Amino acid sequence: MTVNLEVADGVGTIRLDRPPMNALDIATQDRLRELAEEATRRDDVRAVVIWGGEKVFAAGADIKEMQVMDHAAMVVRSKALQDSFTAVARIPKPVVAAITGYALGGGCELALCADIRIAADNAKLGQPEILLGLIPGAGGTQRLARLVGPSKAKDLIFTGRQVKADEALTLGLVDRVVPAAEVYEQAHAWAARLAAGPALALRAAKESVDAGLETDIDTGLTIERNWFAGLFATEDRETGMRSFVEEGPGKAKFR
């Protein structure tokens, strides 16, 4: 399999495994969607790490596979391509991308689907599709602009240039830069800490932020209010408040 899901201690690692560059061919895209949907369903998965291995995250689509596709074929395929990435973006649990080496094209778009991005100090990110006479097609024009703002997104998309980890951090494209040997360890630690947290509250927080970004402020506040009130029906809310009153903040153990 070109993508695998391994689960331990509440953390599911979605591991790209298509050497040497983890090119995202059709089979890999489809497998990615299947595992994102599985991670969504499984109760033993409470947080997710997306990981390409020690050398490379994903260097983009399989260009040789795409080269033989005509307009009619891509009209059919482009929806499935976007659906694969959207399935990752809609995992209702905390998701972190652990980025080593190249995250280009579809690889960068996959990283954009995570809630945060931890990059190696040797990482390079970019949307080079313009150099092929194309534009990003797996969410890059939308998610990148929402993350870093339209002008910075246009610079990256118009030029197709690659940015090193330090510039990616300055742009807001990644959230943390660490030594390459520590990327997965730190990403897993972030996920493991949240895996021990209140699952429904984390889901509510993620969906409130994501859904709120797609609408006006009043609708966003309604989404937040409904989730906030709904959490008062959960065991986790009872546990958290009881622990706060009896033991002080930050000591609750959620089931």
N, C-alpha and C positions, 0 to 999 in steps of 0.2 A: 504494500500500500504506500502511496506517495504522501499520505497524511495519516497520522495516528493520534489517538486520544489515550493518554495514560492518566490514571486518577490515583492520588495518594493524599490522605489527610485532608480531604475536602477540596483539594486543588486539582483541577483538570488541566493537563498540558496538551494543547493541540500542537503537534510537532510536524512541521513540514519536513519531508524526507525524500527529496528527488535530486540527488547529487548530479552535477557538482554545484549548480547554482539555484536549485529549488525553483526552476522555471514553472510558471503556473499554467500548465496545459489544461485542456478541457477536463480530463479525468481528475486532475488535482483540484480544480475549481469545484467539481461536483462532489468530490469527497470532502472538501472543506465545508460545504453546505451541510452535508449529512452529519458531520461531527459537531458542527455548531448547533444543529438542531438536537442532537443527542445530549450535548452538554446542557442545553436549555432544559431538557426533560428530566435529567437525572438528579435526584435529590442528594446524591452523594457528591455532586459537583457544586460547590458553593462559591468558587471563584475560578478564573481561567487565566492561564498563561499561553500566549501564542509565541512560538519559538521555532527558529529555523535551524538551530544547531550552532556550533561554536564558530563556524566560518562565515556563514551568510544567512541572512533572513530570507529574502527572495529577490532575485534580480529581474523580476518582471514576467510578462507573458512569454509563452513559447512562440517566438517570432516565425520560426519555420512552419509551425502549425497554422498560424494566422495568415501567412503569406499566400496560401493556396485558397483562402476563403474569399468568395466574392460578396457583393452587396447583399444578395438574397440570403446567403448563408449567415452573414453577420446580423442581419435583421432578426433572424431566428435566435442566434446564439447570444446576442448582447443582453437580452433580458435575463437569461440564465446566468450569465457572467455577473451582472449586478446583483441578482438574487443570492448568489453564493456569498458575496461580501456583506450584503445586507443581513444575512442570517447571522454573521459574526457580530455585526453592529447591534443586533437586537437580542443578543444573549442577555437576559435580564439579571445578570450577575456581574460583579466586578471583573473586568478584563484588562490585562496588561500585556503589551507587546514587548518582548525581549529582543532587541535589535542588535545583531552583529553583522559586520560587513555591509554588503549592499542591501538596501531596501529601495528598489527602483521600480517605477511604473506600477504594475499591479502589486509589487511588494510594498511600496510606499502606501498605496491605497489600502492594503490589508492592515498595515500599522495604524492608519487613520481610523479604522473601525474599533480600535481598542479605546478604553477609557483613559489610560495613560500609556506613555511610551518611555521605556528605559533603554538607552542606547549605549553601545560600546564607544569608547573614545576613538575607535578606528572606523566607525560606521559612516556610510555615505547614503544620503537619501535624495530622491528627486523624482520628477515626473517628465521623463525624456520622450514622451510620445510624439511631441511636435517634430522631433528629428526624424520621425518615420512618416511625417505627413499626416499625423493623427492627433487626437486629443485624448486625455484620460477617459476611459470608458467604464471603469468599475467604481465610480463614485468620487474620483479625484477632484473634478471641477466643483463639486458640491461640498464634500467633507473638508477639503483643504481650505477653501475659502471661509468656511465656518470656523475653522480652528485658528488660522493665522490672520484672517482678514482678506478682503478681496485684492488689494494692491499687491501684497506679498505673494498671494497665491498666483496672481497673474504673472508676476515676475518669474516664478518657478515654472509655470506651465508654458508661458510664451517662449522662454529661453531654452527650456529643457535641461538646465544646468543641474549638476549635482552639488549638494551642500555637505560639508563635513559636519561632524557631530557638534562642534562648538557653535557653528553658525545655526545649525538646526535648533539648538537650545535657545539661542538669542531670538530666533524667529518665533519660538513657541511650538515648533514642529515636534520636538521631543521635550520631555519633562525632566529628565535626569540623564547625566552622562557619567558613566563609571568605567573602570578598567574592563577590558574585554573579557577577562577571566571571571569577572564578577556579575556579568549581566544576568544570566539565568538565576543565579543564587539570589540576587536582589529582587528580581521580578517575582520569584517564587515566594520570597519572604513577604513581599507586599501582599500577594494573593493569599498566603496562609494566614496573615493577620486578619484580613477581612473575612476569610472563610470561617473564622471563629466568631464572627459578629452576627447581628440579628438579620437573618436572610431577608425577611419581608421588608424591613426598614431600608435595607440596602437596595432592594429592588424598587421600592417606592422612590428613593432618592434618585436613582438612575433614570427611571422613567419620567419623573417630574422634570429633571434637567433636560433630558433629550426631547421630550414632547414639548416642553415650554419653549425651547429654541425654535421650534417650527411654527409658532403661533404668536399672537399678540400678548401683551403683558396681562390683560384681564383674564384671558383664557388660561394662560399659564398659572396665574394665581388660583384659579378654580381647580386646575389639575392638582396643584400643591395642596390646597385645602382639603380636597376629597381624600387624597392619600393620607394626609396628616390625621384627619379624623378617623379614617378607617383603621389606622394602626392602633387605636385605642381598643380595638377588639382582639388584639393579638396577645399571645402568651409572652412574646418577647418584650412587649411594652411593660407588662406587669413585672417581669423579671428585672428589666433595666431600672424601673423606678423604685422597686423594692430594694434592690441592691444599693442604689444611690442613697436612699434614706438611711439604710441600716449600716452601710460600709463606706460610703463616700463614692465619688465618681470613678469610673473606669475599671470597676472590679466585677462587673456582672459577667456571668457565664451563661451564654445563650445556648439553647438546645437546637 
